[in-house]
Amino acid sequence: MKKKFLSLKRNIPLMLGSMLLLASAGLMSSNFALPEKKKAGISESDLKVDTLAKGLEMPWATAFLPNGDLLVTERVGKLRLVKNGVLDPTPISGIPEVYYKGQGGLLDVALHPDYAKNGWIYISYSSPKKEGEEGDDGGANTGLMRAKLKDHALVEIQQLFKAIPNVKANVHFGGRIVFDKKGYVFLSLGERGQKENSQNLGKDQGKVVRLHEDGKIPTDNPFVKTEGARPEIWTYGHRNPQGMTIHPTTGVIWEHEHGPQGGDELNIIEKGKNYGWPLITFGIDYDNSIISKDTARAGLEQPVIYWKPSIAPCGMTFVTSPKFKDWNGDLLVGSLKFAYLQHLKVKGNKVLSREIIFEKLGRVRDIRQGPDGNIYVVLENSGKIVRISPRA
């Protein structure tokens, strides 16, 4: 996908007015300014927030079972069940060894699209190094497993994938799971604090990978025939992708990732594309040093939008519910840093505007639309899952 882009650095005289507008909005885009607080049919006063479950320890993600029960991952390494709004006190057994350090732990959970028939549950997690694996002793990297739930235990456990190499750093695991409409499963992988490896096709760091549902590698992946490249790689040049979802009608996969200071990105994921980290970035390092003087280079993808200052985005979902019909087709994005939600008005592959909703809601880890059409949000700091629904 090609987007028109004007480099702010090379066009300062022409873009000064736009820069001021963008900066005041707190969000910048490669090709348009996005007004903040622009309402789109639904206001915060039209909605209510109820607590569905509480008492969780570092909750990370949720998945609804067909019977309405809710699976919840806790980053500390536990899988929990919420039934009729009550948290089962006993964790589900069978979870493999989890590397719970820093940002690592038990991460995303997703049901196979045909779960009602096959019962497969997919879970991403920080998998500690095992004997014979490449990388740092005492390190870990993101793994993907699947299993079935029987009598409050995981059974038929299969590890489908493990990112290579293992790394001692405790940051940037990524870990979001998405199924497309063709039965492939996608997994986002952070660069584990080693930014240069995002561009290295011989390592899984800073990539989105594409697998068959059983973990096998599709023969039409873009780098299958590239010497020295990991054949599972679908896209590269990512930093720490903590949001990924599929457009409900187009089937396009959208992804967001943490930048450094400034430069969180929202991207559309396309086969074989390079998303630029750290060769191009709209942010600077945490010590205020320059990572790259470039925000664009030939052959590197531009984000749909980027956030400056960073909001630390986490979790994302498209809205399709008749309960939120004025938002249908739009994105909801969570913020860890500012503890709110953002509503992004979407048309095609563009974001037209954004608004902040539910300020001080909590550190948002996950957002899902439930089978009842309401929106469910995982709040890391309070250990709660809250439900957003229209007021009667």
Phi, psi and omega per residue, in radians:
M1 nan 2.220 -3.109
K2 -1.839 2.369 3.118
K3 -2.199 2.473 3.041
K4 -1.207 2.426 -3.081
F5 -2.531 2.350 3.025
L6 -1.969 2.099 3.139
S7 -1.205 2.155 3.135
L8 -1.065 -0.618 -3.098
K9 -1.135 -0.741 -3.048
R10 -1.508 -0.118 -3.068
N11 -2.279 0.659 -3.082
I12 -0.979 -0.811 -3.128
P13 -1.054 -0.655 -3.088
L14 -1.355 -0.519 -2.946
M15 -1.838 0.102 -3.028
L16 -1.003 -0.816 -3.138
G17 -1.064 -0.742 3.135
S18 -1.151 -0.657 3.131
M19 -1.078 -0.717 -3.137
L20 -1.132 -0.719 3.109
L21 -1.118 -0.786 -3.133
L22 -1.103 -0.770 -3.116
A23 -1.094 -0.717 -3.133
S24 -1.149 -0.512 3.131
A25 -1.379 -0.321 -3.122
G26 1.370 0.193 -3.135
L27 -2.608 2.339 -3.138
M28 -2.105 2.694 -3.125
S29 -2.297 2.762 3.138
S30 -1.217 -0.394 -3.061
N31 -2.533 0.135 3.045
F32 -2.837 2.727 3.062
A33 -1.531 2.516 -3.126
L34 -2.033 1.995 3.115
P35 -1.219 2.435 3.111
E36 -1.598 2.667 3.060
K37 1.171 0.342 3.070
K38 -1.407 2.067 -3.060
K39 -1.358 2.624 -3.068
A40 -2.346 0.997 3.014
G41 1.624 -0.609 -3.141
I42 -2.076 2.305 3.057
S43 -1.914 2.849 -3.104
E44 -1.040 -0.539 -3.135
S45 -1.203 -0.303 3.101
D46 -1.400 -0.143 -2.993
L47 -2.068 2.741 3.059
K48 -2.239 2.698 3.135
V49 -2.096 2.111 3.092
D50 -2.046 2.615 3.048
T51 -1.493 2.083 3.093
L52 -1.482 -0.756 -3.107
A53 -2.575 2.632 3.098
K54 -2.516 3.011 3.128
G55 1.541 0.198 3.114
L56 -1.450 2.689 -3.135
E57 -1.943 1.899 -3.134
M58 0.919 0.957 3.132
P59 -1.122 2.569 -3.029
W60 -2.167 -0.734 -3.058
A61 -2.729 2.859 -3.106
T62 -2.377 2.757 3.002
A63 -2.622 2.323 3.137
F64 -1.502 2.253 3.005
L65 -1.412 2.756 -3.097
P66 -0.998 -0.492 -3.135
N67 -1.461 0.069 3.125
G68 1.652 -0.203 3.042
D69 -1.140 2.726 -3.064
L70 -2.107 2.138 2.978
L71 -1.475 2.411 3.131
V72 -2.344 2.234 3.007
T73 -1.563 2.458 2.985
E74 -1.942 2.309 -3.066
R75 -1.051 -0.397 3.133
V76 -1.186 -0.153 3.066
G77 1.960 0.352 -3.113
K78 -2.097 2.545 3.016
L79 -1.921 2.197 -3.037
R80 -2.057 2.839 3.133
L81 -2.199 2.251 3.046
V82 -1.906 2.117 -3.082
K83 -2.181 2.112 -3.125
N84 0.945 0.690 3.091
G85 1.361 0.137 -3.122
V86 -2.049 2.265 3.105
L87 -1.353 2.100 3.068
D88 -1.109 2.228 -3.079
P89 -1.198 -0.326 -3.095
T90 -1.750 2.095 3.081
P91 -1.080 2.644 3.043
I92 -1.203 2.312 -3.085
S93 -1.503 2.890 3.058
G94 1.775 -0.031 3.114
I95 -1.142 2.309 3.100
P96 -1.214 3.026 3.132
E97 -1.037 2.283 -3.086
V98 -2.068 2.393 3.100
Y99 -1.513 1.638 -3.120
Y100 -1.717 1.583 3.095
K101 -2.570 2.425 3.120
G102 0.957 -2.126 3.141
Q103 -1.543 -0.011 -3.098
G104 -1.501 2.736 3.101
G105 2.728 -2.730 3.041
L106 -1.384 2.250 -2.922
L107 -2.018 -1.918 -2.972
D108 -1.481 2.804 3.051
V109 -2.470 2.395 -3.132
A110 -2.602 2.534 3.069
L111 -1.573 2.506 2.989
H112 -1.006 2.466 -3.137
P113 -0.961 -0.469 3.119
D114 -1.873 0.648 -3.058
Y115 -0.989 -0.654 -3.090
A116 -1.016 -0.463 -3.140
K117 -1.711 -0.657 -3.021
N118 -1.892 -0.313 3.047
G119 1.302 0.207 -3.080
W120 -1.391 2.297 3.029
I121 -1.988 2.269 -3.118
Y122 -1.869 2.347 -3.090
I123 -2.369 2.326 3.010
S124 -1.796 2.616 -3.066
Y125 -2.833 2.832 3.051
S126 -1.448 1.936 -3.043
S127 -1.712 2.092 -3.137
P128 -1.166 2.691 -3.125
K129 -1.075 2.373 3.062
K130 -1.949 2.818 -3.117
E131 -0.979 2.297 3.125
G132 1.616 -0.210 3.127
E133 -1.424 2.654 -3.130
E134 -1.335 2.522 2.994
G135 2.055 -2.894 -3.011
D136 -1.261 2.332 2.963
D137 -1.102 2.405 -3.093
G138 1.391 0.054 -3.133
G139 -1.670 -2.971 -3.109
A140 -2.816 2.971 2.944
N141 -2.747 3.037 -2.989
T142 -1.323 2.268 3.100
G143 -2.048 2.827 3.070
L144 -2.241 2.221 3.114
M145 -2.195 2.876 2.940
R146 -2.399 2.698 -3.112
A147 -2.809 3.029 3.055
K148 -2.047 2.678 -3.102
L149 -1.792 2.136 3.126
K150 -2.501 2.146 3.083
D151 0.912 0.819 3.071
H152 1.120 0.510 3.102
A153 -2.485 2.605 3.014
L154 -1.467 2.321 3.132
V155 -2.287 2.921 -3.117
E156 0.933 0.772 -3.058
I157 -1.254 2.308 3.108
Q158 -2.327 2.204 2.973
Q159 -1.488 2.072 -3.046
L160 -1.600 -0.498 -3.016
F161 -2.815 2.558 3.017
K162 -2.452 2.153 3.118
A163 -1.157 2.483 -3.126
I164 -2.148 2.404 0.121
P165 -1.635 3.006 2.954
N166 -1.286 2.473 -3.060
V167 -2.322 2.448 -3.119
K168 -1.287 -0.457 -3.101
A169 -0.986 2.616 -3.074
N170 -1.824 0.395 -3.058
V171 -2.174 2.822 2.895
H172 1.032 1.180 3.103
F173 -1.674 -0.228 -3.053
G174 1.065 -2.197 2.952
G175 1.892 0.052 3.141
R176 -1.345 2.487 -3.102
I177 -2.009 2.291 3.074
V178 -2.427 2.352 2.953
F179 -1.702 2.379 3.042
D180 -1.580 -3.058 -3.074
K181 -1.434 0.015 3.135
K182 -1.916 0.092 3.077
G183 1.624 0.039 3.083
Y184 -1.469 2.657 3.087
V185 -2.010 2.343 -3.128
F186 -1.968 2.459 3.136
L187 -2.304 2.236 3.112
S188 -1.557 2.444 -3.078
L189 -2.243 2.199 3.047
G190 -1.312 2.879 -3.094
E191 -1.532 0.118 2.982
R192 1.041 0.525 3.098
G193 1.387 0.089 3.126
Q194 -2.028 1.420 -2.944
K195 -1.032 -0.567 -3.101
E196 -1.112 -0.447 -3.100
N197 -1.378 -0.140 3.022
S198 -1.089 -0.473 -3.125
Q199 -1.672 -0.021 -3.081
N200 -1.662 1.911 -3.106
L201 -1.263 -0.133 3.079
G202 -1.513 -0.003 3.132
K203 -2.310 2.647 -3.095
D204 -1.475 -0.082 -3.072
Q205 -1.162 2.360 3.086
G206 1.217 0.677 -3.066
K207 -2.258 2.849 2.791
V208 -1.962 2.240 -3.118
V209 -1.900 2.700 -3.127
R210 -2.212 2.232 -3.062
L211 -2.313 2.773 2.861
H212 -1.226 2.855 -3.082
E213 -1.059 -0.393 3.124
D214 -1.684 0.156 3.102
G215 1.606 -0.155 3.103
K216 -1.194 2.722 -3.061
I217 -1.626 2.179 3.118
P218 -1.100 2.421 -3.097
T219 -1.267 -0.248 3.124
D220 -1.764 0.232 2.987
N221 -1.044 2.626 -2.931
P222 -1.178 -0.403 -3.035
F223 -2.044 0.317 -3.140
V224 -1.000 -0.644 -3.084
K225 -1.783 0.167 3.124
T226 -1.539 2.102 -3.092
E227 -1.037 2.257 3.089
G228 1.444 -0.077 -3.094
A229 -1.597 2.618 3.033
R230 -1.307 2.141 -2.995
P231 -1.236 -0.276 -3.133
E232 -1.367 -0.228 -3.027
I233 -1.179 2.306 3.064
W234 -1.837 -0.805 3.062
T235 -2.434 2.867 -3.123
Y236 -2.565 3.117 -3.096
G237 1.401 0.530 3.109
H238 -1.772 2.805 3.119
R239 -1.798 -1.258 3.110
N240 -2.551 1.527 -3.071
P241 -1.369 1.937 -3.103
Q242 -2.036 0.211 3.021
G243 -2.511 2.330 3.090
M244 -2.738 2.349 -3.115
T245 -2.709 2.864 -3.106
I246 -1.942 2.387 3.111
H247 -1.145 2.283 -2.990
P248 -1.158 -0.397 -3.128
T249 -1.943 -0.709 -3.090
T250 -1.453 -0.405 -3.075
G251 1.365 0.085 3.121
V252 -1.286 2.406 3.114
I253 -1.605 2.194 3.083
W254 -1.867 2.518 -3.078
E255 -2.462 2.474 2.947
H256 -2.189 2.697 -3.060
E257 -2.544 2.674 3.098
H258 -1.277 2.258 2.920
G259 -1.572 -2.999 3.008
P260 -1.387 -2.281 3.021
Q261 -1.328 1.810 -3.042
G262 1.448 2.652 3.035
G263 1.616 0.358 2.891
D264 -1.006 2.481 -3.011
E265 -2.166 2.582 2.915
L266 -1.991 2.124 -3.042
N267 -2.185 2.762 2.922
I268 -1.838 2.192 -2.988
I269 -1.552 2.121 -3.117
E270 -2.310 2.530 -3.016
K271 -0.841 2.144 2.993
G272 1.332 0.055 -3.043
K273 -1.395 2.653 3.117
N274 -1.885 2.083 -3.047
Y275 -1.659 0.129 2.763
G276 1.713 -0.406 -3.080
W277 -1.174 2.315 -0.042
P278 -1.763 0.335 -3.089
L279 -1.186 -0.610 3.030
I280 -2.297 2.557 3.116
T281 -2.877 2.642 3.047
F282 -1.676 0.075 -3.117
G283 -2.023 3.091 3.056
I284 -2.167 2.930 -3.087
D285 -1.319 2.943 -3.048
Y286 -1.202 -0.337 3.047
D287 -1.637 0.237 3.133
N288 1.258 0.165 3.077
S289 -1.378 2.782 -3.115
I290 -1.461 2.189 3.080
I291 -1.437 -0.834 3.054
S292 -2.595 2.458 3.098
K293 -1.377 -0.151 -3.060
D294 -1.799 2.452 2.969
T295 -1.860 -0.112 3.096
A296 -2.670 2.513 2.988
R297 -2.548 2.669 3.109
A298 -1.027 2.366 3.099
G299 1.505 -0.054 3.135
L300 -1.949 2.381 -3.050
E301 -1.289 2.543 3.010
Q302 -1.678 2.527 3.079
P303 -1.209 2.742 2.996
V304 -1.098 -0.810 2.982
I305 -2.541 2.908 2.936
Y306 -2.460 2.725 -3.080
W307 -1.848 2.290 3.030
K308 -2.573 1.950 0.161
P309 -1.256 2.870 3.122
S310 -1.112 2.485 3.055
I311 -1.855 -0.080 -3.028
A312 0.968 1.184 -3.066
P313 -1.193 2.476 3.100
C314 -2.664 2.268 -3.096
G315 1.366 2.566 -3.109
M316 -2.955 2.472 3.069
T317 -2.636 2.579 2.952
F318 -1.465 2.515 3.135
V319 -1.647 2.257 3.103
T320 -2.280 0.066 -2.982
S321 -1.380 2.409 3.031
P322 -1.135 -0.294 3.077
K323 -1.245 -0.332 -3.133
F324 -2.230 0.838 -2.949
K325 -1.080 -0.464 3.083
D326 -1.258 -0.233 3.115
W327 -1.848 -0.024 -3.050
N328 -0.991 2.294 -3.077
G329 1.522 -0.063 3.141
D330 -1.660 2.898 3.140
L331 -1.818 2.474 2.884
L332 -1.942 2.263 -3.092
V333 -2.187 2.360 3.110
G334 -1.607 2.720 3.074
S335 -2.160 2.156 3.000
L336 -1.309 -0.760 -3.017
K337 -1.167 -0.811 -3.041
F338 -1.784 -0.040 3.001
A339 1.059 0.734 3.090
Y340 -2.419 3.104 2.970
L341 -1.853 2.633 2.947
Q342 -2.069 2.371 3.035
H343 -1.787 2.075 -3.132
L344 -1.888 2.089 3.098
K345 -1.346 2.114 -3.021
V346 -2.018 2.383 3.000
K347 -2.385 2.047 -3.059
G348 1.100 -2.239 3.101
N349 -1.820 0.467 3.138
K350 -2.165 2.671 3.014
V351 -1.831 2.136 -3.048
L352 -1.577 -0.587 -3.114
S353 -2.845 2.977 3.094
R354 -2.553 2.731 3.046
E355 -2.511 2.578 3.051
I356 -1.550 2.294 3.083
I357 -2.272 2.591 3.108
F358 0.953 1.056 3.035
E359 -1.085 2.527 -3.141
K360 1.129 0.461 3.085
L361 -1.165 -0.699 -3.110
G362 2.439 2.949 3.138
R363 -1.214 1.888 -3.001
V364 -1.461 2.152 3.086
R365 -1.795 -0.546 -3.019
D366 -2.665 2.587 3.063
I367 -2.370 2.238 3.099
R368 -2.387 2.534 2.937
Q369 -1.563 2.192 -3.087
G370 -1.437 2.911 3.108
P371 -1.096 -0.336 3.076
D372 -1.495 0.022 3.113
G373 1.518 -0.076 3.082
N374 -1.489 2.915 -3.130
I375 -1.804 2.285 -3.116
Y376 -2.030 2.292 -3.016
V377 -2.179 2.269 3.082
V378 -1.616 2.183 -3.125
L379 -1.942 1.967 -3.017
E380 -1.160 -0.809 -2.976
N381 -1.234 -0.630 -3.104
S382 -1.633 -0.133 -3.132
G383 1.167 0.585 -3.082
K384 -2.074 2.747 2.847
I385 -2.045 2.167 -3.124
V386 -1.980 2.691 -3.129
R387 -1.987 2.250 3.070
I388 -1.856 2.188 -3.102
S389 -2.530 2.779 3.095
P390 -1.166 2.536 3.031
R391 -1.215 2.528 -3.117
A392 -1.169 nan nan
